[in-house]
Amino acid sequence: MIALARRRWIELGSYLALLLLFAFAFHTLLRTPCLGVADIDDFWRVMRPAGIEHMKPLVKKGHFVVCTFKTGRAHLASGTSSATMLAWSAKHLGGGLRPGPGLMDLRQMGRICLLIILCVVVASMAARASPLLLSLLLYVLVDPGYLLFFNSFYADAAFFIALFGITLWFERYGDLSRGFWKLDNLRWAGVVAGLWGLVLLGGASKMQYVLFPAFVTMGLTAPLVINGRKSPIRATLVSLVLALLSVAMPLLFFFGPVPRFLEANNYHAVYGGIVQVASDPEDVLQDLGIPRRYWNLPRTDYWTAGVADSHPVHRHLRHLSRLQLLRHYVSDPGAVRVVLAEIEAAMALVETDPRGHYVRDATHRRKTTYKTWWQFSRIHGALYRSWPSFIWLILAVGGMWGATAFLGGRRNGTKAAALFLTFWAASQFGVIVLGEGLVNLRAHLVGTRLALDLLLVLIVWDMTRALARRWQQKRFPSDLRHVD
């Protein structure tokens, strides 16, 4: 009975924490002056297809948040993505925030993102998720470094919601071969629809995240194959749709109407990536087929180098092989060390994104970064700065923690979520470095950092719970029957 009473007090405290975190999030994103992630002329890929435009050209790009935008006719087919759909939905759900006819308040974006998060949390509570774990994971998500992306048109906001939701889905249901199938038809249909919606939201947000549906599919269906379990008809149908989404998302970005920057990405991958860290840059350029006359181009990003789209070097970069790049990285220990050090440095910062949480009003004419004294990234940054290799320890522990239970047949939802986040974060390091080298590494790692933060919380949560149960078993053996 002592353990049961203690558990009820913890649950009450967790529900209060959830309310406070949501109150903070809504107050932050709906406050005046408008807070959010500053535009650096990157919003157009989401805004224009959704029928949203700037009121006037930006004077200082990336220095403050513009809160009011013009609205017009949408052209969703010209750049379909989940971020575009969120922007289009927010445009039509102004409520009390609409500043006037033909105008949109940026805070409409923050509000719709938070409402989706609220739906995910409510669904998790209905699935009997631990309110304490929900509070801890929401505590990570409402860190200003992530939260203020919701007041922006960046695609990362859609992915943050998806990653948060999928983590909770794994934690509650684990895979496609367990208690998930015992749900009644109506509830089962709702859970499946939520799963597919989250996979679409993350995988269709931007090109960097196109592998998200594939990793979700592998994580959910692997037990059906490895453990030799007979697949129910439902499992087969869900797996088939997930497999189709895993193929459709890359096709959408690589062959669909979504804007791509092939010249810039390939220049970044070569001159802003491998040649910056390689022991013999000239050997790399020769192997990649870059003529000698272009070997001395600036070893930086496409924009800083001033290499226009018409530059002839792009003809030789157009068919760049990422497999060749990977071979040069893994065969050069010095290059690997530099890349790992760059990743560690980017992950150790308290300010999650370099776009800036900027505000301009009567008292702040210069850029001002919005922070809170209790935000999770302060803990994160302190850990990574004191021991930069902590990032690799998290990945190693997450992989072993999930894999041992998986292979031993003792797989539970928390370990399934930890294993998924481990593989996802590790894969993203490769995707980012091979995709754009070290250019804007800090900005490109924001989604990966969220995965690692969620992974750290899950590991600490599961280990603490296991130790608490052992202690309780020794001290209060009669109360075990009251604990899930």
C-alpha positions in Angstrom: 0.0 0.0 0.0 2.9 2.3 0.6 4.2 1.8 -2.9 0.6 2.4 -4.3 0.2 5.7 -2.4 3.7 6.8 -3.5 2.8 6.0 -7.1 -0.4 8.1 -6.9 1.4 11.1 -5.6 4.0 10.7 -8.5 1.1 10.5 -11.0 -0.6 13.7 -9.6 2.7 15.5 -9.7 3.3 14.4 -13.3 -0.1 15.6 -14.4 0.6 18.9 -12.8 4.0 19.1 -14.6 2.2 18.3 -17.9 -0.2 21.2 -17.4 2.6 23.6 -16.5 4.7 22.6 -19.5 1.8 23.1 -21.9 1.0 26.4 -20.2 4.6 27.5 -20.7 4.5 26.4 -24.3 1.2 28.2 -25.2 2.2 31.3 -23.3 5.6 31.4 -25.0 4.3 31.0 -28.6 1.3 33.2 -28.3 2.9 36.1 -26.4 3.6 39.6 -27.7 6.1 40.4 -29.1 6.1 37.4 -31.4 8.8 34.7 -30.5 10.0 32.2 -33.0 12.9 31.0 -35.2 14.1 33.9 -37.4 13.8 33.8 -41.2 16.9 33.7 -43.3 15.0 33.7 -46.6 14.5 30.0 -46.2 10.8 30.1 -45.4 9.8 30.4 -49.0 9.9 26.6 -49.7 7.0 26.2 -47.3 5.3 29.6 -47.6 4.9 29.9 -51.3 3.1 26.6 -51.9 0.9 27.4 -49.0 0.0 30.8 -50.4 1.9 32.9 -47.8 4.3 35.8 -48.5 6.3 38.4 -46.6 4.7 41.8 -46.1 8.0 43.4 -47.3 11.6 42.3 -48.0 13.6 41.4 -44.9 16.0 44.1 -44.0 18.1 42.0 -41.6 17.7 38.4 -42.4 17.8 36.1 -39.5 17.9 38.9 -36.9 14.3 39.0 -35.8 11.0 37.3 -36.2 8.4 38.8 -38.6 5.0 38.1 -37.2 2.6 39.2 -39.9 2.4 37.7 -43.4 0.2 38.2 -46.5 -2.0 35.3 -47.6 -3.1 34.4 -51.1 -3.9 31.5 -53.3 -2.1 28.3 -52.4 -0.2 26.2 -54.9 0.2 23.0 -52.9 1.2 20.9 -55.9 4.3 23.0 -56.5 5.9 22.0 -53.2 4.0 19.4 -51.3 5.4 18.6 -47.9 4.0 18.1 -44.4 5.4 21.5 -43.4 3.5 23.1 -46.2 0.3 21.4 -45.2 0.8 22.6 -41.6 1.3 26.2 -42.9 -1.8 25.9 -45.1 -3.9 24.6 -42.2 -2.6 27.3 -39.9 -3.4 30.0 -42.5 -7.1 28.9 -42.4 -7.3 28.5 -38.6 -6.7 32.1 -37.5 -9.2 32.4 -34.7 -8.5 35.3 -32.5 -5.0 35.7 -33.9 -5.9 36.8 -37.5 -4.6 40.4 -37.9 -6.9 41.3 -40.7 -8.2 40.3 -44.2 -5.6 38.8 -46.3 -3.1 38.5 -43.4 -1.8 35.8 -41.2 -0.2 35.8 -37.8 2.9 33.6 -37.5 1.6 32.5 -34.1 -1.1 30.5 -35.9 1.6 28.0 -36.8 2.7 27.7 -33.2 -0.8 27.1 -32.0 -1.6 24.4 -34.5 1.7 22.6 -33.8 0.9 22.7 -30.0 -2.6 21.4 -30.6 -1.1 18.3 -32.5 1.3 17.8 -29.6 -1.6 18.0 -27.2 -3.5 15.4 -29.2 -0.5 13.1 -29.1 -0.2 13.4 -25.3 -3.9 12.8 -24.8 -3.8 9.7 -27.0 -0.8 8.4 -25.0 -2.6 9.0 -21.7 -5.6 7.0 -23.2 -3.1 4.3 -24.0 -2.0 4.3 -20.3 1.4 5.8 -20.8 3.2 6.8 -17.7 2.4 10.4 -16.9 5.9 10.8 -15.5 7.5 9.7 -18.7 5.1 11.9 -20.7 6.2 14.9 -18.6 9.9 14.1 -19.0 9.6 13.8 -22.8 7.5 16.9 -23.1 10.0 18.7 -20.9 12.6 18.0 -23.7 10.3 19.1 -26.5 9.3 22.5 -24.9 12.9 23.5 -24.6 13.0 26.9 -26.4 15.5 25.4 -28.9 12.8 23.1 -30.2 9.6 24.9 -29.2 10.3 28.1 -31.1 10.6 26.2 -34.3 6.8 25.9 -34.0 6.5 29.7 -34.6 8.3 29.4 -38.0 7.8 27.8 -41.5 10.9 25.5 -41.2 10.2 21.9 -41.9 11.8 20.8 -38.7 8.7 21.6 -36.7 6.8 18.9 -38.5 9.5 16.4 -37.8 9.8 17.3 -34.1 6.1 16.5 -33.7 6.5 13.2 -35.6 9.6 12.1 -33.6 8.0 12.9 -30.3 4.8 11.0 -31.3 6.6 7.9 -32.8 8.8 7.7 -29.6 5.6 7.4 -27.5 4.0 5.0 -30.0 7.0 2.6 -29.7 7.0 3.0 -25.9 3.4 2.0 -25.6 3.1 -0.7 -28.3 6.7 -1.8 -29.0 6.2 -3.6 -32.3 3.6 -5.0 -34.7 3.3 -8.4 -33.0 2.2 -7.7 -29.4 -0.7 -6.2 -27.5 -1.3 -3.6 -30.2 -3.5 -6.2 -31.9 -5.7 -6.8 -28.9 -7.3 -3.4 -29.2 -11.0 -3.2 -30.3 -11.7 -2.3 -33.9 -12.5 1.4 -33.3 -9.5 2.1 -31.0 -7.3 0.0 -33.3 -8.2 2.0 -36.3 -7.5 5.3 -34.5 -4.1 4.1 -33.3 -3.2 2.9 -36.9 -4.4 6.2 -38.3 -2.3 8.1 -35.8 0.8 6.0 -36.6 0.5 6.6 -40.4 -0.1 10.3 -39.8 3.0 10.7 -37.7 5.1 8.7 -40.3 3.8 11.0 -43.0 4.4 14.1 -40.9 8.1 13.3 -40.3 9.0 11.6 -43.6 7.4 14.3 -45.8 8.8 17.3 -43.9 12.1 17.7 -45.9 14.7 15.7 -47.8 17.0 15.2 -44.8 14.2 13.1 -43.1 13.1 10.9 -46.0 14.5 7.8 -44.3 12.2 8.3 -41.3 9.4 6.1 -42.5 11.8 3.3 -43.4 13.4 3.3 -39.9 9.9 3.3 -38.3 8.9 0.4 -40.5 12.0 -1.6 -39.7 11.7 -1.0 -36.0 8.0 -2.1 -35.9 8.2 -5.1 -38.3 11.6 -6.6 -37.3 10.2 -8.8 -34.6 7.8 -10.4 -37.0 10.8 -11.6 -39.1 13.5 -12.2 -36.5 11.4 -13.9 -33.9 9.5 -16.0 -36.5 6.1 -14.9 -35.3 3.1 -15.5 -37.4 1.8 -12.2 -38.8 -1.8 -11.3 -38.3 -3.7 -10.0 -41.4 -3.7 -6.6 -39.7 0.1 -6.6 -39.2 0.6 -7.5 -42.9 -1.7 -4.6 -44.0 -0.1 -2.1 -41.7 3.4 -3.2 -42.7 2.5 -2.9 -46.4 1.3 0.7 -46.0 4.4 1.6 -44.0 6.6 0.0 -46.7 4.8 2.1 -49.4 5.3 5.2 -47.3 9.0 4.3 -47.0 9.3 4.3 -50.7 7.0 7.2 -51.4 8.8 9.8 -49.2 12.2 9.6 -51.0 10.4 9.7 -54.4 8.5 12.8 -53.3 11.7 14.8 -52.7 14.0 13.3 -55.3 11.6 13.2 -58.2 8.6 15.3 -57.1 7.9 19.1 -57.4 9.6 19.9 -54.1 12.4 22.4 -54.6 15.9 20.8 -54.6 19.4 22.4 -54.5 21.5 19.7 -56.2 24.3 22.0 -57.2 24.6 23.6 -53.7 24.2 20.2 -51.9 26.9 18.5 -54.0 29.3 21.5 -53.7 28.8 21.4 -49.9 29.4 17.7 -49.7 32.7 17.9 -51.6 34.3 21.3 -50.9 32.5 21.9 -47.6 33.0 18.3 -46.5 35.4 15.7 -47.6 38.2 18.0 -48.9 38.1 20.0 -45.7 39.0 16.9 -43.6 40.8 14.5 -46.0 44.5 13.8 -45.5 45.0 14.1 -49.2 42.3 16.4 -50.7 43.8 16.3 -54.2 43.6 12.5 -54.3 39.9 12.8 -53.3 39.1 15.4 -56.0 40.9 13.3 -58.6 39.0 10.2 -57.6 35.7 12.1 -57.8 36.5 13.2 -61.3 36.9 16.9 -60.6 39.2 18.5 -63.2 42.5 19.9 -61.8 41.5 23.5 -62.7 38.7 23.4 -60.0 40.8 21.9 -57.2 41.5 25.4 -55.7 37.9 26.4 -55.4 37.1 27.7 -51.9 36.9 24.9 -49.3 33.7 26.2 -47.9 30.0 26.3 -48.7 28.4 27.1 -52.0 27.0 30.4 -50.9 30.2 31.8 -49.2 32.3 30.6 -52.2 30.1 32.6 -54.6 30.0 29.7 -57.1 27.0 30.5 -59.2 24.6 27.9 -60.6 26.2 28.4 -64.1 29.7 27.6 -62.9 31.1 24.7 -65.0 32.2 22.7 -61.9 28.6 21.7 -61.4 28.7 19.5 -64.5 31.3 17.3 -62.7 29.4 17.4 -59.4 26.0 16.6 -60.7 26.4 12.8 -60.6 28.4 12.8 -57.3 28.5 9.3 -55.7 27.8 9.3 -52.0 29.3 5.8 -51.9 32.6 7.2 -53.1 32.4 9.9 -50.4 31.7 7.3 -47.8 34.7 5.2 -48.9 37.0 8.2 -48.6 35.7 9.0 -45.1 36.0 5.5 -43.7 39.4 4.9 -45.2 40.9 8.1 -43.7 41.1 7.9 -39.8 42.1 11.5 -39.7 39.0 12.6 -41.5 36.8 10.5 -39.2 38.4 12.1 -36.1 37.8 15.6 -37.5 34.1 14.8 -38.4 33.4 13.3 -35.0 35.0 16.3 -33.2 32.8 18.7 -35.3 29.7 16.7 -34.4 30.6 16.8 -30.7 31.2 20.5 -30.8 27.8 21.1 -32.5 26.0 19.0 -30.0 27.5 20.7 -27.0 25.8 24.0 -27.5 22.9 25.3 -25.4 21.4 27.2 -28.2 19.8 24.4 -30.2 19.5 26.2 -33.6 21.7 28.9 -35.1 18.7 30.6 -36.8 18.1 32.3 -33.5 15.1 32.8 -31.2 15.1 36.5 -31.9 12.7 39.3 -31.1 12.6 43.0 -32.0 10.5 45.4 -30.0 11.0 48.7 -28.2 13.6 47.3 -25.8 15.3 44.8 -28.1 16.6 46.5 -31.3 19.3 43.9 -31.6 18.9 40.1 -31.8 18.1 38.5 -28.5 18.2 34.8 -27.8 15.2 33.5 -25.8 16.2 31.1 -23.0 14.9 29.8 -19.7 16.9 28.9 -16.7 15.4 25.4 -16.4 15.5 24.3 -20.1 16.7 20.8 -20.9 19.5 21.9 -23.3 21.4 23.4 -20.3 21.7 20.0 -18.8 22.5 18.6 -22.3 25.2 21.2 -23.0 26.8 20.8 -19.6 27.1 17.0 -20.1 28.5 17.3 -23.6 31.0 20.1 -22.8 32.4 18.3 -19.7 32.8 15.1 -21.8 32.4 15.5 -25.6 32.4 11.7 -26.1 29.2 11.5 -24.0 27.2 11.5 -27.2 28.8 8.2 -28.3 28.2 6.7 -24.9 24.5 7.5 -25.2 24.3 5.8 -28.6 26.3 2.7 -27.3 24.1 2.3 -24.2 20.9 2.9 -26.2 21.9 0.3 -28.7 22.9 -2.3 -26.1 20.0 -1.6 -23.8 17.5 -2.2 -26.6 19.4 -5.0 -28.4 19.9 -7.2 -25.4 16.3 -7.2 -24.5 15.3 -7.7 -28.1 17.6 -10.7 -28.7 16.7 -12.2 -25.4 13.0 -12.1 -26.1 12.4 -9.6 -23.2 11.6 -6.7 -25.5 9.4 -4.0 -24.1 8.1 -0.7 -25.4 10.7 1.5 -23.7 13.6 -0.5 -25.1 12.0 -0.6 -28.5 11.8 3.2 -28.5 15.4 3.4 -27.3 16.6 1.1 -30.1 14.7 3.0 -32.7 16.1 6.4 -31.5 19.6 5.0 -31.4 19.6 3.8 -35.0 17.8 6.9 -36.2 20.3 9.3 -34.6 23.3 7.3 -35.8 22.0 7.2 -39.3 21.4 10.9 -39.4 25.1 11.7 -38.7 25.9 9.8 -41.9 23.1 11.3 -43.9 24.0 14.9 -42.9 27.8 14.6 -43.4 27.4 12.7 -46.8 24.6 15.0 -47.9 26.1 18.4 -47.1 29.5 17.9 -45.4 30.2 20.1 -42.5 28.4 23.1 -43.8 25.8 24.4 -41.3 26.3 21.2 -39.3 24.8 22.7 -36.2 21.6 23.6 -38.0 21.3 20.3 -39.7 21.8 18.4 -36.5 18.8 19.9 -34.7 16.5 16.9 -35.4 19.2 14.5 -34.5 19.8 16.3 -31.3 16.1 16.0 -30.4 16.4 12.2 -30.9 19.4 12.0 -28.7 17.7 14.0 -26.0 14.7 11.8 -26.1 16.9 8.7 -26.0 18.8 10.0 -23.0 15.5 10.5 -21.1 14.3 7.0 -22.0 17.5 5.3 -20.9 17.6 7.1 -17.6 13.8 6.5 -17.1 14.1 2.7 -17.9 17.2 2.1 -15.8 15.8 4.1 -12.8 12.5 2.1 -13.0 14.4 -1.2 -13.1 16.5 -0.2 -10.0 13.4 1.1 -8.2 11.6 -2.2 -8.8 14.6 -4.2 -7.4 14.7 -2.0 -4.4 11.0 -2.3 -3.9 11.1 -6.1 -4.3 13.6 -6.3 -1.4 11.9 -3.9 0.9 8.2 -4.2 0.1 7.7 -7.6 -1.6 3.9 -7.6 -0.7 3.3 -4.4 -2.7 4.7 -5.7 -6.0 1.2 -6.9 -7.2 0.1 -3.2 -7.2 2.9 -2.1 -9.6 2.6 -2.4 -13.4 
